[in-house]
Every structure is written in C-alpha cells, then in structure tokens.
Amino acid sequence: MQNQNFNVIKSSGEKAKFSLHKLRNSLKRSGADDIIIEQILNIVRDELYQGISTKEIYNRAFAILKKKKSVFASKYKLKKSIYELGPTGFPFERFVAAIFQYSGYTVRVGQIIQGKCVSHEVDVVARKNSQYLVVECKFHSEQDRNCNVKIPLYIHSRYQDIIDLNQDQNNVNMIPDKGWVVTNTRFTKDAILYGECVGLYLLSWDHPMGDGLKDRIDRLGLYPITVSTLLTNREKQFLLSRDVVLCKQLIDDVFYLDHLGVSEQRKQKILNEIKMLCDV
C-alpha cells in the first residue's frame, strides 16, 4: 500500500490522509539536513499503519531527531512547547511580551486601563516611539480549541471602550494605535474576517501567512524555555515561576541553574543547546 493511502488520526479525532510532504517540511524547519530528514521519512514510512495518530508520528520523528542532534529536536517540538507554557495563560502572556520586547518595544504586563464605561485588565501594553499597542493573549492548552469570532468581538468592544474615554478627554497620547489578539492555536475564518473588518491585528500560530507566531519565533530566535530537551519538567516549571520564559533569558540568568543544583557539566550542555538554538 502506498503511504498516501494511509489515514492518520489528528489530535481533534478527525481522519486525514498521511502527507509525506507535510512531514518533510516540518522536519526542514527544525534545521535538520536532507540526509537526516530522509532517514526519518524512511523509518516513519515503514512503520505506518491505518489509523496511526499524528502524535505517534511526531513522537517517532522527535525521538530520532533527539538522538541525532538535540537542537533539531528542540525546534521540531516548538508547537508542543508553546502548549507546555500552560496550564495557566500567564507564562504565555510573558512570552508574548518578550517577543515585543526583543522587537524594540517597551512592555508592561497585566495593566489596568480605564475605559469610558469600565476599567479593563490588558494582558500586554507595548510602546515603541509613538506607537501604542494593547494586546490580549488567548492561550489554549488543547490543540483543537481554536478562537472563534466571539473572541475578537469581545476584545474589540474592550479596545473601543478605552479609545472612547481618551477621545472624549482629548488624551491623544493615551489612544491606542492598534488592538492585537494573540493565540497559540488558530482563528476561525469568521474571526479573521471580523478582525480585518474592524482593524484588529490577529496573530496566531500560522496567521498572518509568513508572519505568524512560529515565523516570528524562528526569525527572532525567541524560543520558549519549554523547547529544551535537556531540562526536566520540574526545572522548566521552576524557571517559568521566575519569569524565565525564553531560552535567551536563561543565558543571562544562568544562576538559576546553580540554584537548581545543576552540575557544571550538565549546565554547559544545556547552555550549548540554547546558544545553538538562539544562534548567539
């Protein structure tokens, strides 16, 4: 049987045809070379069976990458690593704030901003030169939970309430230039259409095309600490509790590894992995 005739089960429970092309592209994004990619594709192809889960395919590819070179495995698990920022949304807010910060913005997290009708807690406030952005983060710990049109509808009403107060009081510097909604999953078609119609900027895992969350992370080298294949889950949670959400931050805050009792030899391995990942 040809590999294109195999059905795979997605995380949502839906069936789909196995795509060798999609698997090859996801492996390419990890930075793995063509030889390693072909080795993985050959192994996965030989192990396919009807009804295999996409999770099982991912786990197999990840395990081989990790043996070959941990930095490839780290990049390959990026999407899963974003989910590991949960179960609460706060680390994701810190992560989004860090992306703005490394893009030259001054950021604040969890700010209370007064609107015309009520006050609003805004996840991230970002400023650069005269630009002023208010950003709402929507974190989902389940892969099949997308943001429907209700999310931008709700965010836009809050955004407009903030604008209305400052327009009434002629506070020109306090009127946001743009409202953003950022999610780690995806937006439905209606959500995107509504966002475009009212002028909200929607950022998801793969939207806008070519400039989605995954593209920005790869371009800026801003990988979450959860991508590390060498840190334990306990160590990752400790670092997140100290607001170390980026691998780059750990390079500057390496004393946390000493606090965790990480041996010098293992510490160097962790730092080498992170430096290669962030290209620093």
C-alpha positions in Angstrom: 0.0 0.0 0.0 1.3 3.5 -0.9 1.9 5.8 2.0 -0.5 8.4 0.6 -3.3 5.9 1.1 -2.9 5.7 4.9 -5.3 7.5 7.1 -3.9 9.2 10.2 -5.9 10.4 13.2 -5.3 14.1 14.1 -5.4 15.4 17.7 -9.0 16.5 17.2 -10.0 13.0 16.3 -10.5 13.8 12.6 -9.1 11.5 9.9 -6.8 12.8 7.2 -4.5 11.3 4.6 -0.9 10.9 5.6 1.2 13.6 3.9 4.9 12.9 3.4 5.3 16.4 2.1 4.0 18.0 5.3 6.2 15.8 7.5 9.3 16.7 5.3 8.5 20.4 5.6 8.1 20.2 9.4 11.5 18.4 9.6 13.1 21.0 7.4 12.0 23.8 9.7 13.9 22.1 12.5 17.2 22.8 10.6 17.9 19.1 10.0 19.8 18.3 6.9 18.5 16.3 3.9 20.3 13.1 5.0 18.7 13.0 8.4 15.3 14.0 7.0 15.3 11.1 4.5 16.4 8.7 7.2 13.4 9.8 9.4 11.0 9.7 6.5 12.1 6.1 5.6 11.6 4.9 9.1 8.2 6.6 9.6 7.1 5.3 6.2 8.0 1.7 7.1 6.1 2.0 10.4 2.8 3.5 9.1 -0.4 1.6 9.6 -4.1 2.6 9.1 -5.3 4.8 11.9 -1.9 5.8 13.3 -2.1 9.0 15.2 -0.3 12.2 14.2 1.0 12.2 17.8 2.7 8.9 17.3 4.3 10.0 14.0 5.5 13.2 15.8 6.9 11.2 18.7 8.8 8.9 16.4 10.3 11.7 14.4 11.2 13.7 17.6 12.9 10.7 19.2 15.2 10.2 16.1 16.0 13.9 15.9 16.9 14.0 19.6 19.4 11.2 19.1 20.9 12.9 16.0 21.1 16.5 17.5 19.1 17.9 20.4 18.8 21.4 18.8 16.9 19.9 15.9 14.5 18.2 18.2 14.0 21.4 20.2 13.0 23.4 17.1 10.8 20.5 15.9 8.8 20.5 19.2 8.2 24.2 19.1 4.4 24.0 18.8 4.2 21.5 21.6 6.4 23.7 23.7 4.0 26.6 23.5 1.3 24.3 24.9 3.7 23.4 27.7 3.6 27.1 28.8 0.3 26.2 30.5 -1.9 25.3 32.2 -2.5 28.9 33.0 -2.2 31.7 30.4 0.2 33.8 32.4 3.5 32.4 31.1 2.1 32.8 27.5 1.4 36.5 28.3 5.0 36.8 29.4 6.2 35.0 26.3 4.2 37.3 24.0 5.5 40.4 26.0 9.1 39.1 25.5 8.5 38.9 21.7 7.5 42.6 21.7 10.4 43.5 24.0 13.0 41.9 21.7 11.4 43.7 18.8 12.2 47.0 20.4 9.1 47.7 22.4 8.8 48.8 26.0 6.3 46.4 27.5 4.1 46.0 30.6 2.1 43.0 31.6 -1.3 42.9 33.3 -2.1 46.7 33.2 -5.4 48.1 34.3 -6.6 50.7 31.8 -9.7 52.8 32.3 -12.3 52.8 29.6 -15.3 55.0 29.1 -17.7 52.5 30.8 -15.5 50.2 32.9 -11.8 49.5 33.6 -10.0 46.7 31.7 -7.1 44.5 32.6 -4.9 44.4 29.4 -2.5 41.5 29.1 0.3 43.3 27.3 0.8 47.0 26.7 3.6 47.7 24.1 5.1 51.1 23.1 7.7 51.9 20.5 8.4 55.5 19.6 4.9 57.0 19.1 3.3 53.5 18.6 1.0 52.3 21.3 -0.5 48.8 21.2 -2.8 46.9 23.5 -2.6 43.2 23.3 -4.9 40.4 24.5 -3.5 36.9 24.8 -5.7 33.8 24.4 -3.9 30.6 25.5 -5.4 27.2 24.9 -3.8 24.1 26.4 -5.8 21.8 23.9 -4.7 21.7 20.3 -8.1 21.5 18.7 -9.5 24.6 20.6 -9.5 27.5 18.1 -10.5 31.1 18.6 -13.9 31.7 17.1 -15.4 35.1 16.2 -16.6 35.7 19.8 -13.0 36.4 20.9 -12.3 39.4 18.5 -15.9 40.6 19.1 -15.3 40.8 22.8 -11.7 42.2 22.5 -12.8 44.9 20.1 -15.5 46.1 22.4 -12.9 46.5 25.2 -10.5 48.2 22.9 -13.1 50.6 21.7 -14.1 51.5 25.3 -10.5 52.5 26.0 -10.4 54.6 22.8 -13.8 56.3 23.6 -12.7 57.6 27.0 -9.4 59.1 25.7 -11.1 60.6 22.7 -13.7 62.2 25.0 -10.9 63.6 27.2 -8.7 64.5 24.2 -5.8 62.4 25.6 -4.2 61.9 22.2 -1.1 60.0 23.7 -3.3 57.5 25.5 -5.3 56.4 22.5 -4.0 53.0 21.3 -2.9 52.8 17.7 -3.9 49.2 17.4 -5.5 46.4 19.2 -4.0 42.9 19.0 -5.3 39.4 19.7 -2.6 36.7 20.0 -3.3 33.0 20.4 -1.2 29.9 20.4 -3.8 28.0 18.3 -5.7 29.3 15.3 -8.5 31.7 14.5 -11.6 30.6 12.6 -12.3 32.1 9.2 -15.1 34.3 10.7 -12.7 35.5 13.4 -10.1 36.6 10.8 -12.8 38.3 8.7 -14.1 40.2 11.6 -10.6 41.2 12.8 -9.8 42.5 9.3 -13.1 44.4 9.1 -12.7 46.3 12.4 -9.0 46.8 12.3 -7.8 44.3 15.0 -4.5 42.6 14.3 -4.8 38.9 14.8 -1.7 36.8 15.4 -1.9 33.0 15.7 0.4 30.0 15.2 0.3 30.4 11.4 -1.6 33.7 10.7 -0.8 36.1 9.1 0.8 33.8 6.5 4.6 34.0 6.6 4.4 36.2 9.7 2.6 34.1 12.3 3.8 33.2 15.7 6.0 30.3 14.6 7.6 32.5 11.9 8.4 35.3 14.4 9.9 32.9 16.9 12.2 31.3 14.3 13.1 34.7 12.8 14.0 36.3 16.1 15.3 33.1 17.8 12.9 33.7 20.7 12.3 30.1 21.7 10.3 29.4 24.9 12.3 27.6 27.7 10.0 24.6 27.3 11.6 23.7 23.9 14.7 22.4 25.8 15.2 18.7 25.5 17.8 18.7 28.3 15.9 20.5 31.1 13.4 18.4 33.2 9.8 19.4 33.5 10.4 20.3 37.1 13.3 22.6 36.1 11.2 24.2 33.4 8.4 24.9 35.8 10.8 26.5 38.3 12.2 28.8 35.6 8.7 29.8 34.4 7.8 30.6 38.0 10.8 33.0 38.0 9.5 34.6 34.7 12.2 33.0 32.7 10.1 32.2 29.6 12.7 32.5 26.9 15.8 30.4 26.3 17.7 33.7 25.7 16.8 34.8 29.2 18.4 31.8 30.7 21.7 32.8 29.1 21.6 36.0 31.2 20.1 34.3 34.3 22.2 31.2 34.3 22.5 31.5 38.2 19.0 29.8 38.3 20.7 26.6 37.1 23.1 26.8 40.0 20.1 27.4 42.3 18.5 24.2 40.9 21.7 22.3 41.7 22.5 21.5 38.1 26.0 20.1 37.7 28.6 22.1 35.9 28.9 19.5 33.1 25.2 19.4 32.5 24.9 23.2 32.8 27.3 23.5 29.9 25.3 21.1 27.8 22.1 23.0 28.5 23.7 26.3 27.6 25.4 25.0 24.5 22.0 23.7 23.3 20.3 27.0 24.0 23.1 29.1 22.3 22.9 26.9 19.2 19.1 27.2 19.2 19.1 31.0 19.6 22.2 31.4 17.4 24.1 33.5 19.9 
